[in-house]
């Protein structure tokens, strides 16, 4: 079932229209009777994995070494 409303009517019923779209109903908002946009639910996001390392806690020894003067100058603009 398609629900189509003009913008002025949609403003007054936006909360209801969003709920209908989330339930899978086809909701179209029109401008002067001409369909302009369709409300669609946003897909649920999957759970994100934290971190960027291949294995949690695995750090190379090189990464733990202090920076030399040249690299420090790059970071601090000296």
N, C-alpha and C positions, 0 to 999 in steps of 0.2 A: 504494500500500500504506500502510495506517495502522498506526503503532506506538502502542500505548496501554499506559502503565505507571502503577501507583500511585506516590504521592509517595515512599514509602520506597525502592522499587526505582529510581526515577528519580534519587534522590540518589546512589546508588552508581554509576550509569551516565551521569551528566550529560554528561561529555565526549563520549562516544559519541553520545548523543542530540543534542547540539549539532551534531556533524559530520553526522549524518543529516539534520537539518533544513537545514543549509547545502547539502546535495546535492539538496534539494527533496523529501525524504520528509516525509510528514505525521506529526508527532510530537505526541501528546496525552498530557498528564499528568492522572491522575484522582485523586480523593479518595474513598476507600471505593468504588471501582468506578464512580464517576460522573465523567464528563469535566469537568475544571475549567479547564484552559488548553491552548493549542496553542503549540508552539515554531515560530517562523518566522524565516527569516534577515532581517537588516537589509539594506535596499537599499544598494548601494554609493553613496557620495557622489561627486558630480561634482567636478571641479576648480573651486575658487573663484577668482574674480577679485579681486585685491588692489586696494585703493584705493576711493575714492568719487568721484573727479573724472572728468569726462567724457573728458578726454584727459590722459594722464600728463604732468606738468610744466607744465600750463596753470594759472596762478594769476593772479587779477586783481591789479592794482596796489593796490587798496584793501585786500586781504587782507594785504599786506606793510607797511602803514602802522602806526606805533606807536599803541597805544591811548591815548585821552585820559583825563584824571583820573577822569571819571565812570565810564567802563567799567572802569578799573583798580579803582576802589572796589567795583564789582559783583563782580569776580573775587576780590578779597582781603578783602572784608567790612569795608572801612575806612569 
